[in-house]
């Protein structure tokens, strides 16, 4: 592994910096990420109780991470904690957040047909209602897609959602092409650093470069080397090294890759792009 280029600017399109694992060391986590060149992080919320704390966290640490932003949503793994009335609360929260330049979309939403014990009909209720809000407000979505690619594609085709990101994508090449046709970018991160992840690596090599964005999903989906080196858990400061490996799999330089994925992320989330355009510290990344 060669030395990571500290002059590059990276964007993490999916990082749960509000996770309990980060609570005691969050200042260090954020500082380390900033020092490594991670200048933009998207925090996707997962339940109603997280919405206000996430906004506060983003405002608190935005001086260190100029591109720290958030989305509002109900994750399919949290539907058992949700009330149907949370959809109305979400609509109100979206309306109130439209004046906040750090609010960039709806998420993390989606369907998960892998985890047992989740009522598929209840999942679909929350997913479809949130897609309707995305259409109503013409906001991008951050999508959780696990063994549910076809069901999500079918739901998207019935609506005019402007764009979004299919997080931690692991579908077929044909499904990837369909998401891209609908205006979506596909998220790649630590999972691709495992040599056995043949399908993910194949997608990373073969899909158009303009369809790819980088993510950590920290503190989840740790890169392959983390356990070998005795690391605690995944964190956004690891993104440059992850990005270096993804670029290597792709067969291009880190410089070309980091610039491309930055532009792709901004294209997927126009409110994020507007925030960055107004930030003179990040003009070199655009």
Secondary structure, 3 states (H helix, E strand, C coil): CCCCCCCCCEEECCCCCCCHHHHHHHHHHHHHHHHCCEEEEEEECCCHHHHHHHHHHHHHHCCCCCEEEEEECCCHHHHHHCCCCHHHHHHHHHHHHCCCCCEEEEEEEEEECCCCCCCHHHHHHHHHHHHHHHHHHCCCEEEEEECCHHHHHHHHHCCCCCCEEEECCCCCHHHHHHHHHCCEEEEECHHHHCCCCHHHHHHHHHCCHHHEEECCCCCCCCCHHHHHCCCCCCCHHHHHHHHHHHHHHHCCCHHHHHHHHHHHHHHHCHHHHHHHHCCHHHHHHC
